[in-house]
Amino acid sequence: MAIETTTSPTAPVRDPLGSADTSGSTRLSTRDKLVLFVLCAAQFMVALDFSVLNVALPALGTDLGMSTSALQWAVTAFALPSGGFLLLFGRIGDLYGRRRLFLTGLALFGAASLLATFAWDPASFLTGRALQGLGAAAIVPTGMSLLTTTFPEGPARDRALGISGTLLSLGFTIGMVAGGVLTDALGWRSTMGLLSVFAVIVLPLAPGLLPESLPHSLKGMGGAPIPDRPRLDVPGAVTVTGGLLSLIYALSTAADHGFARTDVVTTLIAGLLLLAAFVAVESRAHAPLVSLPMLRRRTVAWGNLGGLVTFSMMSTVVFVLTLYLQDVLHLSAFETGLVFGVQGALSVVAGSLTPKVIGRFGARRTLVGSLAGQGALVATLLGLNAHTWSVWLATAAVSLASMFHLGAIISYGLTATSGVPDEEQGLATGLVTSTQQIGLTVGIPLLGVLATTSDDLLAGVHTVLALDAAIVLVASVLVALGLRLTQPRV
């Protein structure tokens, strides 16, 4: 199938097999920098929310009277709506205005963070977390769409997505470190308060900087919206949202309780059936939520596969290394945080280098190379043992693997959105961010449970790391073949 591309006077043409774009400038205007700041700050805030609460869970449970088994809902209550509504909100932004939905999500996220900060019982806290997730589901796809439509395809977008990807990875890492520091110094409520501070900073700046982005087909004379809007694909929205909610619930619950529970099995089957129904609905819909021809694009399909693998497998590595460092090497939470602090610092370095690599080799080759590098470095972690010197191997290997992981994050986003028309960018970025959320959700339940249920934790960690490395390396080969990078360039 031919790859469709769009060009403009400011968007240099990129080789369809992913070769470099050597023309153009990455210099951004002052306004572009401010737009990038607003969008990246919002994405960083959401990434921070994925991890900042983890270390605080025991203190939170004691304060609010939540049992150990109930604490999983502090994470699941956020993951369910944030992953389940991504595609739906991405399409709503396409049809009714991305800036409007972005601002709504930002306001909801900030208010929900305040509710979680001042929660007086488990119900009020979990309500705040669920509303945070709903706000994140609006912020992430619309923010990414605004970024890809503001910065034309080429060096400017490469640089913008490089900065965004760096902050995404850094936000997750900083959240792990900051969660422990804030909880020890100010209590668990400060972790939620930090998120509301971010919202208060970003929200006043956004309206004056971000342009509205109604599709041209929905605009009349002078750019005014016309009343004949395409209708939202309601059956598609119901099936995909229900399917994602069911799947995320099943996998999140299985991470703590295993796959034998009735509710896990039931919701897992329901999720798969609803997603199958979604595909059937979309094949017949007049205005589908997801364009199946888009999913047949090589760049979209294989780019998202690369993203799914890099997110799910790296989150698994971080999870099992946290267990290893604290339960095998007996490091403190602060010392463990320092290990991941090095990882975060090198991610920043990778964020500055990756756009240059993409400029020379192209996004698709960078994606394949990054996956291969990530898998190879994870494999070196099989040398970990119970001796304290292993902390140096763990620090070096996970930090270097994270540099390749960051390269994969940036290049998969570019690959999966390249050549997509502006009016479908919300859909394309919705797929990208859904891949991200699902990847963060499925890796730990599918592989991490092998470590937590093993009689010998170190042996369980080795098993997980071996499978993790193998999956990433196989994915790098499959993505290369899928993007036809093994064919001669023309």
C-alpha positions as CSV (number, residue, x, y, z in Angstrom):
1,M,0.0,0.0,0.0
2,A,1.4,3.4,-0.9
3,I,2.2,5.8,1.9
4,E,0.3,9.1,1.7
5,T,2.3,12.2,2.4
6,T,1.3,15.8,2.8
7,T,3.6,18.7,2.0
8,S,3.6,22.4,2.4
9,P,6.1,25.2,1.7
10,T,7.3,24.9,5.3
11,A,7.2,21.1,5.5
12,P,10.0,19.4,3.6
13,V,9.3,16.1,1.9
14,R,10.5,13.1,3.7
15,D,11.7,9.9,2.0
16,P,8.8,7.3,2.1
17,L,11.3,4.7,3.5
18,G,12.3,6.9,6.3
19,S,15.4,8.6,5.0
20,A,16.7,11.8,6.5
21,D,15.3,15.2,5.9
22,T,18.5,17.3,5.7
23,S,16.8,20.6,4.8
24,G,15.0,23.1,6.8
25,S,15.7,24.7,10.2
26,T,14.8,23.7,13.7
27,R,14.8,27.3,15.0
28,L,11.6,28.1,16.8
29,S,10.1,31.5,17.2
30,T,9.4,32.9,20.7
31,R,5.7,32.1,20.3
32,D,6.5,28.6,19.1
33,K,8.6,28.1,22.3
34,L,5.8,29.3,24.5
35,V,3.3,27.0,22.8
36,L,5.8,24.1,23.2
37,F,6.3,25.0,26.9
38,V,2.5,24.9,27.5
39,L,2.0,21.6,25.7
40,C,5.1,19.9,27.1
41,A,4.3,21.1,30.7
42,A,0.9,19.6,30.5
43,Q,2.3,16.3,29.1
44,F,5.0,16.3,31.9
45,M,2.3,16.8,34.5
46,V,0.4,13.8,33.3
47,A,3.6,11.7,33.1
48,L,4.4,12.7,36.6
49,D,1.0,11.5,37.8
50,F,1.8,7.9,36.5
51,S,4.5,7.4,39.2
52,V,4.6,10.2,41.8
53,L,2.1,8.4,44.1
54,N,3.7,4.9,44.0
55,V,6.1,5.4,46.9
56,A,3.4,7.3,48.9
57,L,0.8,4.4,48.8
58,P,1.6,2.9,52.3
59,A,1.4,6.3,54.0
60,L,-1.8,7.1,52.0
61,G,-3.4,3.8,53.1
62,T,-2.7,4.4,56.8
63,D,-4.0,8.0,56.7
64,L,-7.3,7.2,54.8
65,G,-7.8,3.7,56.3
66,M,-7.4,1.8,53.0
67,S,-6.4,-1.8,53.2
68,T,-3.3,-3.1,51.3
69,S,-5.5,-4.8,48.7
70,A,-7.5,-1.6,48.2
71,L,-4.5,0.5,47.4
72,Q,-4.3,-0.9,43.9
73,W,-7.4,1.3,43.2
74,A,-5.3,4.4,43.8
75,V,-3.5,3.4,40.5
76,T,-6.3,1.7,38.7
77,A,-8.8,4.5,39.3
78,F,-6.5,6.8,37.3
79,A,-5.5,4.2,34.6
80,L,-9.1,3.2,33.7
81,P,-10.4,6.5,32.4
82,S,-7.1,7.8,31.2
83,G,-6.6,4.8,28.9
84,G,-10.2,4.0,28.2
85,F,-11.3,7.4,26.9
86,L,-8.2,8.4,24.9
87,L,-9.4,7.4,21.4
88,L,-12.9,8.9,22.1
89,F,-11.5,12.2,23.3
90,G,-9.0,12.3,20.5
91,R,-11.8,12.1,17.9
92,I,-14.0,14.6,19.8
93,G,-11.1,17.0,19.7
94,D,-10.9,16.5,15.9
95,L,-14.6,17.2,15.4
96,Y,-15.3,20.0,18.0
97,G,-12.0,21.7,18.6
98,R,-8.8,20.5,20.2
99,R,-7.9,23.6,22.2
100,R,-11.4,23.6,23.8
101,L,-11.1,20.0,24.9
102,F,-7.5,20.5,26.0
103,L,-8.4,23.4,28.2
104,T,-11.4,21.5,29.6
105,G,-9.2,18.5,30.4
106,L,-6.6,20.8,32.0
107,A,-9.1,22.5,34.3
108,L,-10.6,19.1,35.3
109,F,-7.2,17.7,36.0
110,G,-6.3,20.6,38.2
111,A,-9.6,20.5,40.2
112,A,-9.4,16.7,40.6
113,S,-5.8,17.0,41.9
114,L,-7.1,19.4,44.6
115,L,-9.9,17.0,45.5
116,A,-7.3,14.2,45.8
117,T,-5.0,16.5,47.9
118,F,-7.7,17.3,50.4
119,A,-9.5,13.9,50.3
120,W,-11.2,13.0,53.6
121,D,-11.9,9.3,52.9
122,P,-11.2,6.6,50.4
123,A,-14.2,7.5,48.3
124,S,-13.3,11.1,47.8
125,F,-9.7,10.3,47.0
126,L,-10.6,7.7,44.4
127,T,-13.1,10.1,42.9
128,G,-10.3,12.6,42.5
129,R,-8.1,10.0,40.9
130,A,-10.8,8.9,38.5
131,L,-11.4,12.6,37.5
132,Q,-7.6,13.1,37.1
133,G,-7.6,10.2,34.7
134,L,-10.5,11.6,32.7
135,G,-8.8,15.0,32.5
136,A,-5.6,13.2,31.3
137,A,-7.6,11.4,28.6
138,A,-8.5,14.8,27.2
139,I,-5.1,16.4,27.7
140,V,-2.9,13.8,26.1
141,P,-4.4,13.2,22.6
142,T,-5.4,16.9,22.1
143,G,-2.0,18.1,23.4
144,M,-0.2,15.8,21.0
145,S,-2.5,16.8,18.1
146,L,-1.9,20.5,18.8
147,L,1.8,19.9,18.8
148,T,1.9,18.0,15.5
149,T,-0.4,20.5,13.8
150,T,1.4,23.5,15.2
151,F,4.9,22.3,14.1
152,P,5.0,21.1,10.4
153,E,6.4,17.7,9.5
154,G,10.2,18.0,9.3
155,P,12.9,19.4,11.5
156,A,10.7,21.6,13.6
157,R,8.3,18.8,14.5
158,D,11.2,16.4,15.1
159,R,12.6,18.8,17.6
160,A,9.3,19.5,19.3
161,L,8.5,15.8,19.6
162,G,12.1,15.2,20.9
163,I,11.5,17.7,23.7
164,S,8.1,16.3,24.4
165,G,9.4,12.7,24.5
166,T,12.2,13.7,26.8
167,L,9.9,15.3,29.3
168,L,7.5,12.4,29.1
169,S,10.3,9.9,30.1
170,L,11.7,12.4,32.6
171,G,8.3,13.0,34.2
172,F,7.9,9.3,34.9
173,T,11.4,9.1,36.5
174,I,11.2,12.3,38.4
175,G,7.8,11.2,39.8
176,M,9.5,8.1,41.3
177,V,12.2,10.2,43.0
178,A,9.9,13.1,44.0
179,G,7.2,10.9,45.4
180,G,9.6,9.5,48.1
181,V,11.1,12.9,48.9
182,L,7.8,14.7,49.2
183,T,6.2,11.9,51.2
184,D,9.0,11.9,53.7
185,A,9.2,15.7,54.0
186,L,5.5,16.9,53.6
187,G,3.3,13.8,53.6
188,W,1.5,11.9,50.8
189,R,-0.9,14.8,50.1
190,S,2.0,16.9,48.7
191,T,2.3,14.5,45.8
192,M,-1.2,15.4,44.6
193,G,-0.7,19.0,45.5
194,L,2.3,19.2,43.2
195,L,0.1,18.2,40.2
196,S,-2.5,21.0,41.0
197,V,0.4,23.5,41.1
198,F,1.4,22.5,37.5
199,A,-2.2,22.9,36.4
200,V,-2.4,26.4,37.9
201,I,0.7,27.4,36.1
202,V,-0.2,26.1,32.7
203,L,-4.0,26.8,32.5
204,P,-3.8,30.7,32.5
205,L,-1.2,30.6,29.7
206,A,-2.9,28.2,27.3
207,P,-5.9,30.2,26.0
208,G,-3.9,33.0,24.6
209,L,-1.2,30.8,23.0
210,L,-3.0,27.8,21.6
211,P,-4.9,28.1,18.3
212,E,-8.2,26.4,17.8
213,S,-8.0,23.6,15.3
214,L,-11.4,22.8,13.7
215,P,-10.9,20.9,10.5
216,H,-11.1,23.0,7.3
217,S,-14.1,20.9,6.2
218,L,-16.0,22.2,9.3
219,K,-15.3,25.9,8.6
220,G,-17.4,28.3,6.6
221,M,-16.7,31.8,5.3
222,G,-14.0,33.5,7.3
223,G,-13.2,30.3,9.2
224,A,-16.6,30.3,11.1
225,P,-17.8,26.8,12.0
226,I,-20.7,25.5,9.8
227,P,-23.6,23.6,11.4
228,D,-23.3,20.4,9.3
229,R,-20.7,18.6,11.4
230,P,-19.8,14.9,10.9
231,R,-21.5,12.9,13.6
232,L,-19.6,11.1,16.3
233,D,-19.4,7.4,15.7
234,V,-21.4,6.4,18.9
235,P,-21.4,2.6,18.4
236,G,-17.6,2.8,17.8
237,A,-17.1,5.0,20.8
238,V,-19.1,2.7,23.1
239,T,-17.3,-0.5,22.0
240,V,-13.8,0.8,22.0
241,T,-14.2,2.7,25.3
242,G,-15.8,-0.3,27.0
243,G,-13.2,-2.6,25.5
244,L,-10.3,-0.5,26.7
245,L,-11.8,0.0,30.2
246,S,-12.4,-3.8,30.6
247,L,-9.0,-4.7,29.3
248,I,-7.1,-2.1,31.5
249,Y,-9.2,-3.2,34.6
250,A,-8.4,-6.9,34.0
251,L,-4.7,-6.3,33.5
252,S,-4.3,-3.8,36.4
253,T,-6.2,-6.1,38.8
254,A,-4.2,-9.2,37.6
255,A,-1.0,-7.4,38.5
256,D,-1.9,-7.6,42.2
257,H,-4.2,-10.7,42.4
258,G,-3.3,-12.9,39.4
259,F,-5.4,-14.1,36.5
260,A,-7.4,-16.7,38.4
261,R,-10.0,-14.3,39.8
262,T,-13.4,-14.4,38.2
263,D,-13.7,-10.6,37.7
264,V,-10.3,-10.6,35.9
265,V,-11.2,-13.4,33.5
266,T,-14.7,-12.0,32.9
267,T,-13.5,-8.5,32.1
268,L,-10.6,-9.7,30.0
269,I,-12.9,-11.7,27.8
270,A,-15.4,-8.9,27.7
271,G,-12.7,-6.4,26.7
272,L,-11.5,-8.7,23.9
273,L,-15.0,-9.2,22.6
274,L,-15.8,-5.5,22.7
275,L,-12.6,-4.6,20.8
276,A,-13.5,-7.3,18.2
277,A,-17.0,-5.7,17.9
278,F,-15.3,-2.3,17.5
279,V,-13.4,-3.5,14.5
280,A,-16.6,-4.9,13.0
281,V,-18.5,-1.6,13.7
282,E,-15.7,0.5,12.2
283,S,-15.6,-1.5,9.0
284,R,-19.3,-0.5,8.3
285,A,-19.5,3.0,9.9
286,H,-20.1,6.0,7.6
287,A,-17.8,8.2,9.7
288,P,-15.8,5.8,11.8
289,L,-14.0,6.7,15.0
290,V,-11.0,4.9,13.7
291,S,-10.3,4.7,10.0
292,L,-9.3,1.2,9.2
293,P,-7.5,2.3,6.1
294,M,-5.3,4.4,8.4
295,L,-4.5,1.3,10.4
296,R,-3.4,-0.3,7.2
297,R,-0.7,2.3,6.7
298,R,2.7,0.7,7.4
299,T,3.8,3.7,9.3
300,V,0.8,3.8,11.6
301,A,0.6,0.1,12.3
302,W,4.3,-0.7,12.7
303,G,5.1,2.6,14.4
304,N,2.5,1.9,17.1
305,L,3.7,-1.7,17.5
306,G,7.2,-0.3,18.2
307,G,5.7,2.1,20.7
308,L,3.7,-0.6,22.5
309,V,6.8,-2.8,22.9
310,T,9.1,0.0,24.1
311,F,6.7,1.3,26.7
312,S,5.5,-2.1,28.0
313,M,8.9,-3.6,28.3
314,M,10.7,-0.6,29.8
315,S,8.0,-0.1,32.5
316,T,8.5,-3.8,33.3
317,V,12.2,-3.4,33.7
318,V,11.8,-0.4,36.0
319,F,9.3,-2.4,38.1
320,V,11.4,-5.5,38.5
321,L,14.6,-3.5,39.2
322,T,12.8,-1.6,41.9
323,L,12.0,-5.0,43.6
324,Y,15.6,-6.2,43.0
325,L,17.3,-3.1,44.4
326,Q,15.2,-3.0,47.6
327,D,14.5,-6.7,48.3
328,V,17.7,-8.3,47.0
329,L,20.3,-5.6,47.5
330,H,18.4,-4.0,50.4
331,L,18.8,-0.5,49.2
332,S,16.6,2.2,50.8
333,A,13.9,4.0,48.8
334,F,16.1,7.0,48.6
335,E,19.1,5.0,47.2
336,T,16.8,3.3,44.8
337,G,15.5,6.7,43.7
338,L,19.1,7.8,43.0
339,V,19.6,4.9,40.6
340,F,16.6,6.0,38.6
341,G,17.7,9.6,38.9
342,V,20.8,8.7,36.8
343,Q,18.4,7.1,34.3
344,G,16.4,10.3,34.1
345,A,19.5,12.5,33.6
346,L,20.6,10.3,30.6
347,S,17.1,10.5,29.2
348,V,17.6,14.2,29.0
349,V,20.8,13.7,27.1
350,A,19.0,11.2,24.8
351,G,16.2,13.8,24.2
352,S,18.7,16.3,22.8
353,L,20.6,13.7,20.7
354,T,17.6,11.8,19.2
355,P,16.4,14.6,16.8
356,K,19.9,14.8,15.4
357,V,20.0,11.0,14.9
358,I,16.5,11.2,13.2
359,G,17.7,14.0,11.0
360,R,20.5,11.8,9.7
361,F,18.9,8.4,9.5
362,G,15.2,9.0,9.5
363,A,12.6,8.2,12.2
364,R,11.9,4.7,11.1
365,R,15.5,3.5,11.1
366,T,16.0,5.3,14.4
367,L,13.0,3.4,15.8
368,V,14.4,0.0,14.8
369,G,17.9,0.8,16.1
370,S,16.5,2.1,19.4
371,L,14.5,-1.0,19.9
372,A,17.5,-3.2,19.2
373,G,19.7,-1.1,21.6
374,Q,17.1,-1.2,24.4
375,G,16.8,-5.0,24.0
376,A,20.5,-5.6,24.0
377,L,21.1,-3.5,27.1
378,V,18.2,-5.2,29.0
379,A,19.9,-8.5,28.2
380,T,23.1,-7.3,30.0
381,L,21.0,-7.1,33.2
382,L,21.0,-10.9,33.3
383,G,24.4,-10.5,35.0
384,L,22.8,-9.1,38.1
385,N,23.4,-11.1,41.3
386,A,23.0,-10.7,45.1
387,H,26.4,-8.9,45.5
388,T,26.2,-5.1,46.2
389,W,28.5,-4.3,43.3
390,S,25.6,-5.2,41.0
391,V,24.1,-1.9,41.7
392,W,26.7,-0.4,39.3
393,L,25.7,-2.8,36.5
394,A,22.0,-2.0,37.2
395,T,22.6,1.7,37.1
396,A,24.6,1.7,33.9
397,A,22.5,-0.8,32.0
398,V,19.1,0.7,32.8
399,S,20.3,4.2,32.2
400,L,21.8,3.4,28.8
401,A,18.7,1.3,27.9
402,S,16.6,4.3,28.8
403,M,18.5,6.4,26.3
404,F,17.5,4.0,23.5
405,H,14.0,3.8,25.0
406,L,13.7,7.6,24.7
407,G,14.9,7.3,21.1
408,A,12.1,4.8,20.5
409,I,9.5,7.0,22.1
410,I,10.3,10.0,19.9
411,S,10.8,8.0,16.7
412,Y,7.7,5.9,17.0
413,G,5.5,9.1,17.5
414,L,7.0,10.6,14.4
415,T,6.7,7.4,12.4
416,A,3.0,6.8,13.4
417,T,1.9,10.3,12.6
418,S,3.9,11.0,9.5
419,G,1.9,11.7,6.3
420,V,-1.4,11.9,8.2
421,P,-3.6,14.9,7.2
422,D,-4.1,17.6,9.8
423,E,-7.8,16.8,10.1
424,E,-6.9,13.2,11.2
425,Q,-4.0,14.1,13.5
426,G,-6.3,13.8,16.6
427,L,-7.0,10.2,15.5
428,A,-3.4,9.4,14.8
429,T,-2.1,10.9,18.0
430,G,-5.0,9.3,19.9
431,L,-3.6,5.9,18.6
432,V,-0.1,6.9,19.6
433,T,-1.1,7.9,23.1
434,S,-3.4,4.9,23.5
435,T,-0.5,2.7,22.6
436,Q,1.5,4.6,25.3
437,Q,-1.1,4.1,28.0
438,I,-1.8,0.4,27.1
439,G,1.9,-0.2,27.0
440,L,2.4,1.2,30.5
441,T,-0.5,-0.9,31.7
442,V,0.1,-4.3,30.2
443,G,3.8,-4.9,30.7
444,I,3.9,-5.3,34.5
445,P,0.8,-7.6,34.7
446,L,2.0,-9.8,31.9
447,L,5.7,-10.2,32.9
448,G,6.1,-8.6,36.3
449,V,3.9,-11.1,38.0
450,L,6.6,-13.8,37.1
451,A,8.9,-12.0,39.6
452,T,6.4,-11.3,42.3
453,T,5.1,-14.9,42.4
454,S,8.5,-16.6,42.2
455,D,9.8,-18.4,45.3
456,D,13.3,-17.0,44.4
457,L,13.0,-13.3,43.6
458,L,16.4,-13.1,41.9
459,A,15.5,-16.0,39.7
460,G,12.2,-14.5,38.9
461,V,13.8,-11.2,38.0
462,H,16.2,-13.0,35.6
463,T,13.2,-14.7,34.0
464,V,11.4,-11.5,33.4
465,L,14.5,-9.7,32.1
466,A,15.3,-12.5,29.6
467,L,11.7,-12.5,28.2
468,D,11.7,-8.7,28.2
469,A,14.9,-8.5,26.2
470,A,13.8,-11.2,23.7
471,I,10.5,-9.5,23.1
472,V,12.1,-6.1,22.3
473,L,14.8,-7.7,20.0
474,V,12.1,-9.7,18.1
475,A,10.0,-6.5,17.8
476,S,12.9,-4.6,16.3
477,V,13.2,-7.2,13.5
478,L,9.5,-7.3,12.9
479,V,9.2,-3.5,12.7
480,A,12.2,-3.4,10.3
481,L,10.5,-5.9,8.1
482,G,7.1,-4.2,8.4
483,L,8.4,-0.8,7.4
484,R,10.4,-2.5,4.6
485,L,13.7,-1.1,5.8
486,T,15.5,-4.1,4.5
487,Q,14.5,-3.2,0.9
488,P,16.9,-1.1,-1.2
489,R,16.3,2.6,-0.9
490,V,15.2,4.4,-4.1
